[in-house]
Amino acid sequence: MKAVKSAKVLTAVLILSITTNLFAQKPSSQKSVINQITTNSLYGLKSDYSSVVESTLFVILQVKNRYPNADYDKLIDRLNELAIDGRTPSIRYKAQLASLYYNYHDLFAEIKFVEKENPDKYFKMIAEKIESQSILAVN
């Protein structure tokens, strides 16, 4: 029952954010877009609903992929906090992977995000890339 309620809340948040973006005025610069995304993402990462936090973790991976050179210090700080103090093991794990993705983006350059894919697929790709790099580093 809790999962259904969380899914409904997540769906409502996503619909509101999509419609808000569709009818909003275009920002004057990429920097203002990044600031807006960062503010909204930080808010999503503080949610009481685990599903909202996990969805936000995936969204910020997409943001870094789309705008790789922007300043994300606040997001990285929050990711590092979640990696330690996240509510669930899944949130802690995904926050750690997202933090690594942000800090070592060049390592993951071949990962391309496609809409309507399972978000867990991308977290798995990041984990596999880290694992393969660790094995290569040992040899």
Secondary structure in CASP SS format (residue, H / E / C, confidence):
PFRMAT SS
TARGET T0000
AUTHOR 0000-0000-0000
METHOD secondary structure of the structure
MODEL  1
M C 1.00
K H 1.00
A H 1.00
V H 1.00
K H 1.00
S H 1.00
A H 1.00
K H 1.00
V H 1.00
L H 1.00
T H 1.00
A H 1.00
V H 1.00
L H 1.00
I H 1.00
L H 1.00
S H 1.00
I H 1.00
T H 1.00
T H 1.00
N H 1.00
L H 1.00
F H 1.00
A C 1.00
Q C 1.00
K C 1.00
P C 1.00
S C 1.00
S C 1.00
Q H 1.00
K H 1.00
S H 1.00
V H 1.00
I H 1.00
N H 1.00
Q H 1.00
I H 1.00
T H 1.00
T H 1.00
N H 1.00
S H 1.00
L H 1.00
Y H 1.00
G H 1.00
L H 1.00
K C 1.00
S C 1.00
D C 1.00
Y C 1.00
S H 1.00
S H 1.00
V H 1.00
V H 1.00
E H 1.00
S H 1.00
T H 1.00
L H 1.00
F H 1.00
V H 1.00
I H 1.00
L H 1.00
Q H 1.00
V H 1.00
K H 1.00
N H 1.00
R H 1.00
Y C 1.00
P C 1.00
N C 1.00
A C 1.00
D C 1.00
Y C 1.00
D H 1.00
K H 1.00
L H 1.00
I H 1.00
D H 1.00
R H 1.00
L H 1.00
N H 1.00
E H 1.00
L H 1.00
A H 1.00
I H 1.00
D H 1.00
G C 1.00
R C 1.00
T C 1.00
P H 1.00
S H 1.00
I H 1.00
R H 1.00
Y H 1.00
K H 1.00
A H 1.00
Q H 1.00
L H 1.00
A H 1.00
S H 1.00
L H 1.00
Y H 1.00
Y H 1.00
N H 1.00
Y C 1.00
H H 1.00
D H 1.00
L H 1.00
F H 1.00
A C 1.00
E C 1.00
I C 1.00
K C 1.00
F C 1.00
V C 1.00
E C 1.00
K C 1.00
E C 1.00
N C 1.00
P H 1.00
D H 1.00
K H 1.00
Y H 1.00
F H 1.00
K H 1.00
M H 1.00
I H 1.00
A H 1.00
E H 1.00
K H 1.00
I H 1.00
E H 1.00
S H 1.00
Q H 1.00
S H 1.00
I H 1.00
L H 1.00
A H 1.00
V H 1.00
N C 1.00
END
